[in-house]
Amino acid sequence: MSQPKRIIHADLEQFFLDALAAVDVPPHVASVEAQIGAEVDLHGGHTHGVALLPATINYIRQGILSPDPRFETIVEYPASRLIDASGGIGRFSSAQGMDWALERARQFGVGACVVRNVGHWGRGHSYALRAARAGLVGLAFTNAFANFPAWGTRVPSLGNNPLAIGIPTTDGEPVVLDLAMTQSSISRVRQAEAAGRSVPEGWGLDERGRPTTDPSVLLQSWRFLPMGQHKGSGLAFMVDLLTAGLAGGLLAFEQGTEERPTDSAGGSTKCFIALKPFGDWLHNRSADLKAHIKSVEAAPEQGTVQWPGEGSYQRRADYLKHGIALEATLANQVDELARNLEIPIRWA
């Protein structure tokens, strides 16, 4: 098997900037896209970082995604707004949505911004972390196209509709929970197929309803399993309503049908909520809970105990020291994009 290739974080961010500039993304948009996208890989979320850049470039070239979103306020209340991004590029539009929520929360104690008709945001972790770094609590939700069957059904009817929650702490490493409503993201299954690896049992079923560890079989059946069975299915249902339902946007089952866009092509809706802490004690309480969870008796058979987001910080520390490791398949895709755009890529 080919070895991973490493790239310094700053060089990966520069690659994002060069790639986006090649398709005329304005600098103020490209800088946000590059910062968020490169940091996703720095934290180890390789299915949602630079891996999404080729599709974003293609959508911009085809005129499907707007590289310079024009935000229209549809409804506005004192502490909340509904924005239409008109197919705006995802990371920038999502950062704007969270920033608007933070602005209202600083004034009113709570703020919310729902953004409809927006592209793929990459990883929800980025926006919850954005709020927590600002000293506030952040919640971020998105819907996706229908990519798994609701519990008790056979065909895709719900999106795996991720959510993320960020809580500030005293130590500079906010607690961030980021999860999709399926046992795994679809991108991780595709990545496993490309690398010739199996996936863990419990991620999905074959066309006859039998458990499978073959990613190709799972991608053919499209029977990804929800986390927690009916619980994950129910959460996905509610996030669809909290996003597209609230905004009058495209529900998961509507995306990609009758010439309507999928989430990656600008058809998704995001919901961002920010809460201003009632006092400085939240930062201390977060640190106390982190310390407590690490101090209790371990159960090694379940794996290493970690507070939400801890693994991302561990990977960040390693990658800052040694360079970000991208698997050979992904590195080849990056090289191909660099050749296509005639821009440099500087490997470590």
N, C-alpha and C positions, 0 to 999 in steps of 0.2 A: 504494500500500500504506500502511495506517495506521502511524503512528509508534509506537514503544514508549513505554510510560509508566514513569516512574521513581518509586521509593519509597525513603525512607531506611530503613536496616537496622532501626533501633530501632522505626520505625513498622510495618514488616512483622512484626516479632516481636510487637508489641502486637496486630496484627490476628489473628495465630494465637491469642494469649491470649483475646481477645474472642470469637473464633469457638468455641473449645473451651469457654469458660465458658458460652456460650449453649446447649450441650448437656450441661451439668452434669459436665464433666470436672473432677476435683478440682484445686485449684491446684498441688499438688506434682507432679502428672502433667502438667498443662498447661504448667508452666514448662519442663520438660525437652523436651516436644514442640515448644514454640515456639522454644526456643533452637536445637535441632538443625534444625528445619524451616527457619527463617529463614536460618540459616547456610548451608544447602544452596544457596539462591538467591544468597546473598552470594558464594559460590564459583562461581556460574554454572551450577549443576546444575538448571536450571529445569524439567526434566521430572520431577524428584523432590523438589521443594520444596513451595511453596504449591500447585502444580498437583495434588498428591495430597490436599489438604485437603478439597475438596468430597466426594470419595468417603469419606474417613474420617468426616466429619460424617454422611453418609447411613448408613453402616454402624452408627454409634453410635445414631442415631435408630431404626434398625430392630432394635436389640438384637443385632446380629451381632457387633460388636466391643465388648469391655468397656472402658469409660473409666477404670476403677479396678481394674487387674488384681490378682487374688489368686494369687500364685505358690505352687505346690505342688512341694516337692522330692520327686522320684520315686526317684532314686538319688544317693548322695553318697559320694565317696571323699575322701581327704585333700586332693588338689589339683584335684578336679573335681566338677561337679554336673550333674545332669539336672533341668531345671525344666519344669513344665507351666504355661503362661500362660493356658490356658483362653480363648483368643480375645482375648488382651490387645492393647490399642492398641500399634502397632508400634515407634515410636521410643523411647518410655519403656521398654518391655519389653526392647528391644535394648540400651539404655544400661545397664539393670540387669544384663543378662547380661555385658556387657563389664566393668562395675564388679566383679562377683563374680569374674570371671577375674583381674582385676588384684589383687584382695585376696588370692587364693590364690598368685599369682605373687610378690607381695612376701614372702610367708611361705615358700614352697617353691621359688622360682625359676621355676616354671612353673605356670600355672593355666588351667583350661578350664571353660567353662560352655556347655551346650547347652540351648536354650530351644525347646520345641515348642509348636505351636498359638498362633502369634503373628501379628499383622497385618504390613502392609508397613512395612519399616524406613526407607524413603526412599532413602538412598544409603549404601552400605557404607563409603564414605570417612569418614563421621561417626564411626564406632566405631573404625576403625583410627587416626584422628587423635586420638580421645579417649585411647587408650592411649599414643600417642607423646607427646602433651602431658604425660602423667603420667610420662614418662621411661622407659617400657617399650616393648617391641615388641608390636604388636597385630596379630592376624589375625582376620578376620571373614568368615564364609561364610553364604550363605542359599540355600535352594532356592526355586524358583518353580513355577507351574503349567506344564504341558507346552506350550511356546510356540514350539518349532522342531523340525524333523525331525533325528533323529540322522543323522550323515554316512552316506550310502548308502541313506537311506530317503526316503519322500515325505510322510509325515504327521507332525505334531508328536508327539514321544514323550519329549522331554527339556525341562527348563526351562533358561533361559540362566544360571541359578545363579551370581550374582556372587560375587566374592571381593575383599577389600581387605587390604592390608598396610601398616602404618605403622611407621616407624623414626624414633626421635628424633635430633635434630641439635643443634649448638651455636648455631645462628643464629635459633632460634625458629620456623623453618619446616620442620617434619618432612617427611620424604619419605613420600608416600602413593600407593600404586598402587591403583586402583579400576577393576575391569573386569568386564563380563559376558562370557559365553561365545559370544554372537553378535556379528556385526560391529558391530551397534548395538543399543541398548536398544529395546524395542518402543515405549516412550513417545516416543522421538525420531521414530520413523516416524509415529506418530499426530500428533505436533506438526507435522511437515512437511505432512501431509495437511491439517490444519486451516488452515495458513498458505498453502496452495496452492503449496508448493515441491516440487521433485523431490528424490530421495535419491541418494546416490552409487551408481554401479554397483558391484556386489559385495556389497551388503547383503542381496540376496535374489533369488528367482526367481518367475516367474509360474506359473500352474497347469500349464503345459506344460513347465516346467523351463528356461525361457529367462530370462536376466538382465533385470531391470527396474529402472527408476529412478522408476517411478510408485508413490508410497506407497499409493494406493488399491488398485492391483493387488496389491501385496505383502501388504496387510492382508486381501485377499480370499483369496489363495493360502495365506497363513500359512507360506510356505516361506522363513523367515529363515535366512541362512547362518551356520554357526558360524565363529568366528575360527580361522584356521589349519586349516580343513577338519576332518580327523579328530582333530586335536589338541584343538581347542576342544570338539568333541563328547565326546572322552574325558574332558576335565576336567569338563564338565558332569555326566557320569555319576558321576564320583568325588565331586563336591561333593554330589550328591543322597544318596550313601551316607554321607558325612561329616556330613551334617545329619540328614535324616529317617531314613536307615538306622540311624544310631547311636542316634537317640532313639526309635525305634519310632513315628515320625510318618508323615505322608502324603508319599509319593514324588510327584514331579512329575506323573506320569501319572494319579495317583489324585485329585489336587486338582480340585475342580470337577465331579466325577462322582458319581453315586449320592447326590446331596444333600450331598456333602462340600464344605467351603469351599475356595475358591482361596487363594492366598497373601495377597492384599489383604484377604480376609474372615476372616483368622485361621487359615489352614491351613498356613502355612509353618513351617519349622524353621530356627533360626539356630545357628551354632557360633562361639564366641568363644574365642580362645586368646591368652594373654599370656605373654611371656617377660621375665624380669628380666635386664638386661644383666650380663655377667660383670665389667665394669669401665667406667670413664668413657670408655674409648677408642672405644666404638661411636659416640658423638656426634661425635667428631673424625673417625672414619673415614667417617661419612656426609657430613660437610662436605667432606672430601677428595675423595670420589667425585663429589659435586655439582660441585666446582670443576674436576675433571679432565674431566668430560663436556662442560663448556662451553668447554674450552680446545683440544680436538682440532679438526683440520681439518673444516670444515663441508661438508655435501653439500646445497646449497640445493634441489636437485631433489626431495629427500625432505621438505622443510619445515624448520622451525626446530627445532634440537635443544633438548629440554627434559628435565629430570629429572622423575620421576613426581610429580605434584602441583603442579609449578611454574605451570602455567596457572591453576590454581585460586587461587593466591596473587596472580597478576597481576590476575585479575578482581576479587578481593577488594579490592585496593588501589584499583582504578578505581571500584568501586561504593561504597566508603566515602567517596570524594571527591565523586562525582557522583550517587550514588543508584543503587539496583539497577534495571536496565532489564528490564522484562517486556514481551514481545511483545504486540501488540494483542489477539490471540486469548486469551492467558492473562490479560491485564489485564481483559478483558471478563468472563472467568469469575470473577475475584476480585470485580469489581463486582457480579455477579449473586449471588454467595454473600453479600456484605455486605447486599444488599437482602433476600435471603431470611431472613437471621438478624436483620435490623434492627440492624446494628452499623455503626460508622463505618469508613471506609477513608481514610487520609490520604495522597494522592499528593504527590510532591515538586513 
